[in-house]
Amino acid sequence: MAKNTNIRISLPAVCFVWQIAMIILFGVFIRYNEESDTRWIEHRRRKNISTNLENDFYYRYPSFQDVHVMIFVGFGFLMTFLKRYSFGGVGFNFLIAAFGIQWALLMQGWFHYLDENDGKIKIGVENLINADFCVAGCLIAYGACLGKVSPVQLMVLTLFGVTLFAVEEYIILELLHAKDPGGSMVIHTFGAYYGLTISWVLYRPMLSQSRHLQGSVYHSDVFAMIGTLFLWMYWPSFNSAIADHGDGQHRAVINTYLALAASVLTTFAISSISQKHGKLDMVHIQNATLAGGVAMGTASEFMITPYGSLIVGFCSGIISTFGYLFLTVISMLIAHSLKTCNICGIVLCDKTAHFRVAFYCGQLINTFDFKEAVANRTVNIQGGYQAAGLFVAIAFGLVGGALVGGILKLPIWGDPADANCFDDEVYWEVPEDEDENILSRHPNMNHTRGMPDAYQRSHV
């Protein structure tokens, strides 16, 4: 059955109405906090603060810049590996991230930063970082649906995804008091299960009709590698951005930095040794080199020691690369049996993040300053709460993904037909390809290039 992909009315309507709603809600609820308000001088005097350099802006803004680049450039370009979906990969990433950070400021504000005295949400630079983290979960979910949904569906996915994220984050961090500075549970695990469940609900039995578009070409792999490099460089900031000032934040940067470096060498080694002639596979380099950063998510502030961080990165690079080598076929079979299409391979990356959560619980008491009701928790008790937090993230991803997938399955969103998936021409004005012009003038030219299977891709 032919599908109507004309979004000339629906997309502008959603963008205009939701942006106007954001303006109204911000006007009602959002205010500057004491460190970004003009009353900062009074706050300094009251708290006996001697210099403006103690304003949170000077501590947090460098990390905010790095995380912001990861969200819009790193994740965006990592999505561009498909040969005919680069506009959609980076463009729709831009759209939903820009909407998501506004909605996240409201949702996280209502749960974490609502002033009981005046009912307002007080925001500063740390709120901006947390909003970016919230959006990251939705971008991971987008990776599971890449090329198969309309931009209107993505806006709906983000609206509900941010809402679910804010609730599960509150439960995990505020009620259970689990520790997750790099977001292995609240970001990676939730985003992976949320996206894959939506993909399962939106299963397309005839997706093989667009199988020829589910590969990469040389230039699309280069652009995806740009995304990898941005993510790799700024991952220490991602894991440390909202850590406590002082030794914890400092340690998170060092641990992540070293783990990332080690994972690069082992990824190159395993990629080369696994091929008959020692050639490297760009799929491995784009994704497994980030394994050290993902592995350090929950444990970045722990007293792992520098050599321990190198060991974590060393092992993560090996495990992740072997995962792409030997688990890709298994992942495809699982995706087929569960009626999902794991276009970004998050079964191989983000869904394994939760297995790393419990590795480093042995040094919690000496690392974190637990207070009040949780001050006397033992290592074993805290480990139980960490596990409970993990199950909360999984439950929210599965149940929320099923409900949102049911909404997105309604035939009103302008999603593409099976034969037109993974193609920018459905929603974008695409310039004529120069290579196609050359081929049309020289019809006898035989121009072919390899097409790595999109199922091998991952998204962090």
RAZI-V423571 format. One record per backbone hydrogen bond with DSSP energy under -1.0 kcal/mol. CO is the residue of the C=O (numbers start at 1). NH is the residue of the N-H. Records with the same first field share a line. If there is no record, write none. Layout:
CO->NH ; NH
This chain:
7->11
9->13
10->14
11->15
12->16
13->17
14->18
15->19
16->20
17->21
18->22
19->23
20->24
21->25
22->26
23->27
24->28
25->29
26->30
29->121
31->123
33->36 ; 37
37->40
39->43
40->44
41->45
42->46
43->47
44->49
51->54
52->55
55->58
56->60
57->61
60->64
61->65
62->66
63->67
64->68
65->69
66->70
67->71
68->72
69->73 ; 74
70->75
73->77
74->78
77->80
82->85
84->424
85->89
86->90
87->91
88->92
90->94
91->95
92->96
93->97
94->98
95->99
96->100
97->101
99->103
100->104
101->105
102->106
103->107
104->108
106->110
107->111
108->112
109->113
113->122
115->119
120->115
121->31
123->33
124->128
125->129
126->130
127->131
128->132
129->133
130->134
131->135
132->136
133->137
135->139
136->140
137->141
138->142
139->143
142->145
145->148
147->422
150->154
151->155
152->156
153->157
154->158
155->159
156->160
157->161
158->162
159->163
160->164
161->165
162->166
163->167
164->168
165->169
166->170
167->171
168->172
169->173
170->174 ; 175
171->176
172->178
180->183
183->187 ; 188
184->189
185->190
187->191
188->192
189->193
190->194
191->195
192->196
193->197
194->198
195->199
196->200
197->201
198->202
200->203
204->207
206->209
207->210
208->211
210->213
211->214
214->454
215->83
217->221
218->222
219->223
220->224
221->225
222->226
223->227
224->228
225->229
226->230
227->231
228->232
229->233
230->234
231->235
234->238
235->239
237->241
240->243
244->249
246->250
247->251
248->252
249->253
250->254
251->255
252->256
253->257
254->258
255->259
256->260
257->261
258->262
259->263
260->264
261->265
262->266
263->267
264->268
265->269
266->270
267->271
268->272
269->273
270->274
272->275
275->278
281->285
282->286
283->287
284->288
287->290
288->291
290->294
291->295
292->296
294->297
296->300
297->182
299->302
302->304
305->309
306->310
307->311
308->312
309->313
310->314
311->315
312->316
313->317
314->318
315->319
316->320
317->321
318->322
319->323
320->324
321->325
322->326
323->327
327->331
328->332
329->333
330->334
331->335
332->336
333->337
334->338
335->340
341->343
342->345
345->348
346->351
350->353
352->355
353->356
356->359
361->364
364->368
368->370
371->374
372->375
374->377
378->382
379->383
380->384
381->385
382->386
383->387
384->388
385->389
386->390
387->391
388->392
389->393
390->394
391->395
392->396
393->397
394->398
395->399
396->400
397->401
398->402
399->403
400->404
401->405
402->406
403->407
404->408
405->409
407->410
410->412
417->420
423->426
424->427 ; 428
433->437
434->438
435->439
436->440
437->441
438->442
442->445
453->456
454->457
